[in-house]
Amino acid sequence: MGHRRTYDIRQIPAATLEPLFAMESVDWVVLQTDLSEADRQYLEVSPYADRIHVYQDQIADLADTAALIEQLDAVASVDTSIAHLAGAMQAPLLVMLPFSADWRWRIDTHASRWYPSARLLRQDCPGDWSSVVNQVATMLSAGPRPQ
């Protein structure tokens, strides 16, 4: 029951990420393997679909995900196994956190105790991902390896 609640508050609908997809100098690789039908459809018809690469059917396990992460300039993710894998690999990482995030992310810092390459970005208020998406866009605009 508790896991389902935290899963729900960590979800970001693909349409909410549109300001990121609109960034002209960035191609996006979707590492998530369990896309909802609504998100899959959105990504297929997005005006930015040519810059959004979905590998859902090619990712069989974490080794496949790690191989893709190694090829990326940075990873932007909510609190999932993808974020933990990228952090463990010391890949440049932007972790998008809900207002009331899991305890391990702490509340008093933008740095991660476990993943030095990670930057923690939190919602300003519960349910509002727009501030987090804007922070990600700002950081990625500053260069290919945000910190």
NUTORKOL-969929 format. One line per field, with one value per residue: x, y, z of N, C-alpha, C, O in turn. Coordinates in steps of 0.1 Angstrom, whole numbers, plus 2048, in hexadecimal, padded with zeros to 3 digits. Example, Ala and Ser with C-alpha at 12.3 -4.5 7.8 and 13.67 -1.06 7.14 Angstrom:
% residues 2
nx = (884 / 880)
ny = (7C7 / 7EA)
nz = (84E / 847)
cax = (87B / 889)
cay = (7D3 / 7F5)
caz = (84E / 847)
cx = (884 / 881)
cy = (7DF / 800)
cz = (84E / 84F)
ox = (88E / 886)
oy = (7DF / 80B)
oz = (855 / 850)
***
This chain:
% residues 147
nx = (808 / 813 / 828 / 81A / 80E / 824 / 82E / 81A / 81D / 835 / 832 / 834 / 821 / 827 / 820 / 824 / 83F / 844 / 851 / 86B / 86F / 86D / 885 / 89D / 8B7 / 8BA / 8B7 / 8A1 / 8A2 / 88E / 88E / 87D / 86A / 850 / 83B / 81D / 7FF / 7F4 / 80A / 81B / 80D / 80C / 827 / 82C / 81D / 826 / 831 / 84C / 855 / 86A / 880 / 87E / 886 / 87C / 883 / 876 / 86E / 887 / 895 / 89E / 8A7 / 8B9 / 8D4 / 8D2 / 8C6 / 8DB / 8EF / 8E4 / 8E3 / 8FE / 904 / 8F9 / 8F7 / 8EC / 8D5 / 8B3 / 89C / 880 / 87D / 886 / 891 / 8A1 / 8AC / 8BB / 8CD / 8DB / 8E6 / 8F7 / 908 / 915 / 90D / 905 / 8EA / 8C8 / 8B1 / 88F / 87A / 85C / 849 / 846 / 85D / 86E / 87F / 89A / 8A4 / 8A6 / 89F / 8AC / 8BF / 8CD / 8DD / 8E7 / 8EC / 8F6 / 8FB / 911 / 911 / 8F8 / 8DD / 8C3 / 8A2 / 886 / 861 / 850 / 837 / 81F / 817 / 81D / 82F / 83A / 84C / 863 / 868 / 86F / 886 / 897 / 898 / 8A6 / 8BE / 8C8 / 8CA / 8E0 / 8F6 / 903 / 909 / 8FA / 8FD)
ny = (7F4 / 80D / 810 / 813 / 82C / 83D / 839 / 844 / 860 / 865 / 864 / 874 / 882 / 87D / 893 / 8A9 / 8AC / 8BA / 8D4 / 8CD / 8BA / 8CC / 8D9 / 8E4 / 8DB / 8C2 / 89F / 886 / 868 / 84E / 83C / 82E / 810 / 809 / 819 / 82B / 826 / 83F / 850 / 845 / 849 / 865 / 86B / 860 / 871 / 88A / 8AB / 8AB / 892 / 889 / 88D / 87D / 85F / 83F / 823 / 80D / 7F3 / 7E7 / 7E6 / 7CE / 7C9 / 7D5 / 7D7 / 7DD / 7F6 / 804 / 803 / 815 / 82C / 832 / 83D / 856 / 87A / 884 / 87B / 87E / 878 / 86B / 85E / 841 / 81F / 825 / 83E / 838 / 825 / 835 / 847 / 836 / 82F / 846 / 859 / 879 / 887 / 890 / 891 / 88F / 898 / 892 / 8A9 / 89E / 88A / 86A / 85F / 85B / 86E / 885 / 8A6 / 8BE / 8C5 / 8C8 / 8B5 / 893 / 87A / 861 / 861 / 872 / 87E / 887 / 89E / 8AC / 8B4 / 8C4 / 8C4 / 8E2 / 8E4 / 8CC / 8B5 / 8C6 / 8C6 / 8D7 / 8EB / 8DC / 8D0 / 8E8 / 8EF / 8D9 / 8DF / 8F7 / 8F0 / 8DD / 8EE / 8FC / 8EC / 8CD / 8BB / 8BC / 8CC)
nz = (800 / 809 / 7F7 / 7DE / 7E2 / 7E3 / 7CA / 7BA / 7C1 / 7B6 / 79A / 77B / 763 / 740 / 72F / 740 / 73F / 729 / 726 / 728 / 713 / 6FF / 6FD / 6E8 / 6E4 / 6EF / 6EF / 6F9 / 70C / 714 / 730 / 73F / 744 / 747 / 73C / 73C / 72A / 722 / 724 / 712 / 6FA / 6F9 / 6F6 / 6DD / 6CC / 6D2 / 6CA / 6CB / 6C6 / 6B6 / 6C4 / 6DA / 6E7 / 6EA / 6FB / 705 / 6FE / 6F9 / 710 / 726 / 73F / 75D / 755 / 73A / 73C / 74A / 736 / 724 / 734 / 737 / 71E / 71E / 724 / 73B / 755 / 75C / 774 / 787 / 7A9 / 7A5 / 79C / 786 / 78C / 7A3 / 798 / 784 / 796 / 7A5 / 791 / 78F / 77C / 76E / 77E / 782 / 79A / 79C / 7B4 / 7C8 / 7DD / 7F6 / 7FB / 7FB / 819 / 816 / 805 / 813 / 821 / 822 / 80F / 7EE / 7E5 / 7E2 / 7FB / 7F4 / 7D9 / 7C9 / 7B0 / 7AC / 7AB / 7BE / 7B8 / 7C3 / 7C6 / 7C9 / 7D5 / 7DF / 7C6 / 7B0 / 795 / 784 / 78C / 792 / 779 / 76B / 779 / 771 / 756 / 756 / 761 / 74E / 738 / 73F / 738 / 72C / 741 / 75C / 77D)
cax = (800 / 81B / 82F / 811 / 80C / 830 / 82F / 811 / 821 / 841 / 830 / 833 / 81C / 830 / 81C / 82A / 84D / 845 / 85B / 878 / 86F / 86E / 892 / 8A2 / 8C4 / 8B9 / 8AF / 89D / 8A1 / 885 / 893 / 872 / 865 / 842 / 833 / 80E / 7FA / 7F2 / 817 / 820 / 806 / 811 / 835 / 82B / 817 / 82C / 838 / 85A / 858 / 876 / 88B / 87B / 88A / 876 / 889 / 86E / 86F / 895 / 89B / 899 / 8AC / 8C1 / 8E0 / 8CE / 8C4 / 8E8 / 8F6 / 8DE / 8E7 / 90C / 904 / 8F1 / 8FE / 8E7 / 8C9 / 8A9 / 893 / 87A / 883 / 884 / 89D / 8A9 / 8B4 / 8C5 / 8D7 / 8E3 / 8EE / 901 / 912 / 91B / 909 / 8FF / 8DC / 8BF / 8A6 / 883 / 873 / 850 / 849 / 849 / 865 / 873 / 888 / 8A8 / 8A8 / 8A8 / 897 / 8B4 / 8CA / 8CB / 8E7 / 8E4 / 8F7 / 8FA / 8FE / 917 / 90E / 8E9 / 8D7 / 8B6 / 899 / 879 / 855 / 84D / 82B / 81A / 811 / 821 / 83C / 83F / 858 / 86E / 86B / 876 / 894 / 89E / 89B / 8B0 / 8CB / 8CC / 8CE / 8ED / 900 / 8FF / 90B / 8F6 / 901)
cay = (800 / 819 / 811 / 819 / 83B / 845 / 838 / 84E / 86E / 867 / 864 / 880 / 87F / 881 / 8A1 / 8B3 / 8AE / 8C0 / 8DE / 8C6 / 8B5 / 8D8 / 8DF / 8E1 / 8D5 / 8B6 / 893 / 87F / 85A / 84A / 830 / 827 / 805 / 807 / 825 / 82A / 828 / 84D / 856 / 83F / 850 / 872 / 86B / 85D / 87C / 896 / 8B3 / 8A9 / 884 / 885 / 88E / 875 / 852 / 836 / 815 / 804 / 7E5 / 7E3 / 7E5 / 7C2 / 7C8 / 7E0 / 7D7 / 7E5 / 804 / 809 / 805 / 821 / 838 / 835 / 845 / 863 / 885 / 885 / 874 / 885 / 86E / 86B / 855 / 833 / 817 / 82C / 849 / 831 / 81F / 840 / 84C / 82C / 830 / 854 / 861 / 885 / 882 / 899 / 889 / 897 / 893 / 898 / 8B2 / 895 / 87F / 85F / 864 / 85A / 87A / 890 / 8B2 / 8CA / 8C7 / 8C4 / 8AB / 886 / 874 / 855 / 862 / 87F / 884 / 88A / 8AB / 8A9 / 8BE / 8C0 / 8CB / 8EE / 8E1 / 8BE / 8B2 / 8CF / 8C2 / 8E2 / 8F2 / 8D2 / 8D0 / 8F4 / 8EE / 8D0 / 8E6 / 901 / 8E9 / 8D8 / 8F9 / 901 / 8E4 / 8BF / 8B3 / 8C5 / 8CA)
caz = (800 / 809 / 7EA / 7D4 / 7E5 / 7DF / 7BB / 7B5 / 7C2 / 7AE / 78C / 773 / 755 / 735 / 72B / 749 / 73C / 71C / 725 / 726 / 706 / 6F5 / 6FD / 6DA / 6E3 / 6F7 / 6EB / 705 / 70B / 71E / 736 / 746 / 73C / 74A / 738 / 73C / 71C / 71F / 722 / 705 / 6EF / 6F9 / 6F1 / 6CF / 6C4 / 6D6 / 6C0 / 6CD / 6C6 / 6AF / 6CE / 6E5 / 6E3 / 6F4 / 6FA / 70E / 6F9 / 6F8 / 71D / 72C / 74D / 761 / 74D / 72E / 741 / 74D / 72A / 71E / 73C / 733 / 712 / 720 / 72A / 749 / 758 / 765 / 778 / 794 / 7B2 / 7A0 / 79A / 77D / 793 / 7AB / 78F / 77F / 7A1 / 7A8 / 786 / 78F / 770 / 772 / 781 / 788 / 7A0 / 79E / 7C0 / 7CD / 7E8 / 802 / 7F5 / 804 / 823 / 812 / 7FE / 81D / 81D / 825 / 806 / 7E0 / 7E3 / 7E7 / 803 / 7EE / 7CB / 7C7 / 7A3 / 7AB / 7AF / 7C2 / 7B5 / 7CA / 7C3 / 7D2 / 7DC / 7DC / 7B9 / 7A6 / 78F / 77A / 792 / 790 / 76A / 768 / 77E / 768 / 749 / 759 / 763 / 742 / 72F / 743 / 733 / 72B / 74D / 767 / 78B)
cx = (809 / 823 / 827 / 80F / 819 / 832 / 826 / 817 / 82E / 83E / 82E / 82D / 825 / 82D / 822 / 838 / 84F / 84F / 869 / 87A / 871 / 87C / 899 / 8AF / 8C5 / 8B1 / 8AD / 89C / 899 / 88A / 888 / 86C / 856 / 83A / 825 / 80A / 7F8 / 800 / 81D / 81A / 80B / 81E / 835 / 826 / 81D / 832 / 847 / 85E / 865 / 882 / 889 / 87D / 885 / 87C / 882 / 86F / 87D / 89B / 895 / 89D / 8B4 / 8CE / 8DD / 8CD / 8D2 / 8F0 / 8F1 / 8E3 / 8F6 / 90E / 8FE / 8FA / 8F9 / 8DA / 8C0 / 89F / 88C / 881 / 87E / 891 / 8A7 / 8B2 / 8BF / 8D0 / 8E0 / 8EC / 8FA / 90C / 919 / 919 / 903 / 8F0 / 8D4 / 8B3 / 89A / 87B / 866 / 852 / 84D / 850 / 869 / 87E / 897 / 8AE / 8AA / 8A0 / 8A0 / 8BF / 8C5 / 8D5 / 8E3 / 8F0 / 8FD / 900 / 904 / 914 / 900 / 8E6 / 8C8 / 8AD / 88B / 86D / 854 / 841 / 826 / 813 / 815 / 82F / 841 / 84B / 865 / 872 / 873 / 884 / 89C / 8A2 / 8A6 / 8BE / 8D0 / 8D0 / 8DC / 8F9 / 8FC / 901 / 907 / 8FB / 8FD)
cy = (80D / 81B / 817 / 828 / 842 / 844 / 842 / 85C / 870 / 867 / 872 / 87D / 885 / 890 / 8AC / 8B5 / 8B5 / 8CC / 8D9 / 8C1 / 8C0 / 8DD / 8DA / 8D9 / 8C7 / 8AB / 88C / 870 / 855 / 83C / 827 / 81C / 802 / 813 / 822 / 82B / 837 / 854 / 851 / 847 / 85E / 873 / 869 / 869 / 889 / 89E / 8B1 / 89B / 880 / 887 / 886 / 866 / 848 / 828 / 80B / 7F6 / 7DF / 7E1 / 7D8 / 7C1 / 7D4 / 7E2 / 7DF / 7F4 / 80B / 80C / 812 / 82E / 83B / 83D / 853 / 86D / 887 / 87D / 87D / 87B / 871 / 860 / 846 / 82C / 81E / 837 / 842 / 82B / 82A / 846 / 843 / 82C / 83D / 85C / 86E / 883 / 88E / 891 / 892 / 891 / 89A / 8A1 / 8AA / 889 / 875 / 865 / 865 / 866 / 887 / 89C / 8BF / 8CC / 8C3 / 8B9 / 89E / 880 / 868 / 857 / 870 / 886 / 889 / 898 / 8A8 / 8B5 / 8BB / 8C9 / 8D7 / 8EB / 8D3 / 8BE / 8BC / 8CC / 8CD / 8E9 / 8E8 / 8D1 / 8DC / 8F4 / 8E5 / 8D8 / 8F0 / 8FB / 8E3 / 8E2 / 8FE / 8F8 / 8D5 / 8B7 / 8BC / 8C2 / 8D5)
cz = (800 / 7FD / 7DF / 7D6 / 7E0 / 7D0 / 7B5 / 7B6 / 7BA / 79F / 786 / 766 / 74A / 730 / 733 / 746 / 72F / 71B / 723 / 718 / 6FB / 6F4 / 6F0 / 6DA / 6EB / 6F0 / 6F8 / 703 / 717 / 723 / 73D / 73E / 73E / 748 / 738 / 72D / 718 / 71C / 715 / 6F9 / 6EE / 6F3 / 6E2 / 6C6 / 6C8 / 6CA / 6C0 / 6CC / 6BF / 6B9 / 6DA / 6E1 / 6EE / 6F1 / 702 / 70A / 6F8 / 705 / 724 / 73B / 751 / 75A / 740 / 731 / 744 / 740 / 723 / 727 / 739 / 727 / 713 / 727 / 739 / 749 / 760 / 768 / 785 / 79C / 7AE / 7A0 / 790 / 783 / 79C / 7A3 / 789 / 78A / 7A5 / 79D / 785 / 783 / 775 / 773 / 787 / 78D / 7A3 / 7A9 / 7C3 / 7D9 / 7F5 / 7FD / 800 / 80D / 81F / 80B / 807 / 818 / 81E / 81B / 7F8 / 7DC / 7E9 / 7EF / 7FC / 7E0 / 7C8 / 7BA / 7A1 / 7B1 / 7B2 / 7C0 / 7BA / 7C5 / 7CD / 7DB / 7D7 / 7CE / 7AE / 7A1 / 786 / 77F / 790 / 782 / 766 / 76D / 776 / 75B / 74B / 75A / 756 / 738 / 732 / 73D / 733 / 737 / 759 / 775 / 794)
ox = (806 / 825 / 82C / 80F / 817 / 838 / 82A / 815 / 832 / 848 / 828 / 834 / 82B / 836 / 825 / 83E / 85A / 856 / 872 / 884 / 877 / 87E / 89B / 8B1 / 8D0 / 8A6 / 8B5 / 897 / 89C / 88A / 88A / 869 / 850 / 832 / 820 / 812 / 7FC / 801 / 823 / 821 / 80D / 820 / 83D / 82B / 819 / 838 / 84E / 869 / 86B / 88D / 891 / 876 / 88A / 87B / 888 / 871 / 87E / 8A6 / 889 / 896 / 8B6 / 8D4 / 8E6 / 8D1 / 8D4 / 8F7 / 8F9 / 8E7 / 8F9 / 918 / 8FF / 904 / 901 / 8D4 / 8C4 / 899 / 891 / 88A / 874 / 89C / 8B3 / 8BE / 8CA / 8DC / 8EC / 8F7 / 905 / 918 / 922 / 921 / 8FD / 8E9 / 8D9 / 8AC / 89C / 876 / 864 / 85D / 855 / 84A / 867 / 885 / 89E / 8BA / 8AF / 89A / 89B / 8C8 / 8BB / 8D5 / 8DB / 8FB / 909 / 908 / 8FC / 915 / 8FC / 8ED / 8C1 / 8B0 / 886 / 86F / 858 / 840 / 829 / 80A / 811 / 839 / 84D / 854 / 870 / 87E / 87C / 88D / 8A8 / 8AD / 8AF / 8C7 / 8DC / 8D9 / 8E2 / 904 / 8F2 / 8FB / 910 / 8FD / 8FF)
oy = (816 / 826 / 820 / 82F / 84D / 84D / 849 / 864 / 87C / 86A / 87B / 875 / 88F / 897 / 8B7 / 8C0 / 8B7 / 8CD / 8DF / 8C3 / 8BE / 8E6 / 8CE / 8D1 / 8C2 / 8AD / 88B / 86B / 858 / 832 / 81C / 81E / 7FB / 818 / 817 / 831 / 83B / 85C / 859 / 84A / 863 / 87C / 86F / 86B / 894 / 898 / 8B5 / 897 / 876 / 882 / 886 / 861 / 848 / 823 / 801 / 7ED / 7D3 / 7DB / 7D8 / 7BB / 7DD / 7ED / 7E7 / 7FD / 816 / 816 / 81A / 838 / 847 / 844 / 85B / 86A / 88A / 879 / 882 / 875 / 878 / 859 / 841 / 831 / 81D / 838 / 847 / 82B / 829 / 849 / 847 / 829 / 83F / 864 / 86E / 87E / 894 / 88B / 89B / 886 / 8A6 / 8A0 / 8AE / 87E / 878 / 86E / 86D / 869 / 891 / 89C / 8CA / 8D4 / 8BC / 8B4 / 89D / 881 / 866 / 84F / 87A / 892 / 88E / 89D / 8A3 / 8C0 / 8B1 / 8D5 / 8D5 / 8F0 / 8CF / 8C6 / 8B9 / 8CF / 8CC / 8EB / 8ED / 8D1 / 8DB / 8F9 / 8E8 / 8D7 / 8F1 / 900 / 8E4 / 8E0 / 904 / 8FD / 8D2 / 8AC / 8C2 / 8B6 / 8D5)
oz = (7F8 / 7F8 / 7D7 / 7CC / 7D9 / 7CA / 7AB / 7AC / 7B8 / 797 / 78C / 75E / 74C / 72D / 72F / 74A / 72A / 711 / 71D / 712 / 6F1 / 6EC / 6ED / 6D1 / 6ED / 6EC / 701 / 6F9 / 723 / 71C / 741 / 732 / 736 / 750 / 734 / 725 / 70D / 713 / 70D / 6F0 / 6E3 / 6EA / 6DB / 6BB / 6C3 / 6C1 / 6B7 / 6D1 / 6C2 / 6B6 / 6E4 / 6D8 / 6F9 / 6E6 / 706 / 713 / 6F7 / 706 / 728 / 743 / 748 / 758 / 73C / 72A / 740 / 73F / 71D / 721 / 739 / 725 / 70A / 72E / 742 / 73F / 76B / 75E / 78D / 797 / 7B2 / 7A3 / 791 / 780 / 79C / 7A7 / 78A / 788 / 7A7 / 7A0 / 77D / 77F / 780 / 76A / 791 / 785 / 7AB / 7A8 / 7C0 / 7DF / 7FD / 7FB / 80C / 809 / 823 / 80A / 802 / 80D / 81A / 81D / 7F6 / 7D1 / 7F2 / 7EB / 7FE / 7DB / 7C6 / 7B9 / 797 / 7BA / 7A9 / 7C4 / 7B6 / 7C1 / 7D9 / 7E6 / 7CC / 7CC / 7A2 / 7A7 / 782 / 778 / 78D / 77F / 75E / 766 / 773 / 757 / 742 / 754 / 754 / 72F / 72A / 73D / 73A / 738 / 75F / 778 / 7A0)
***
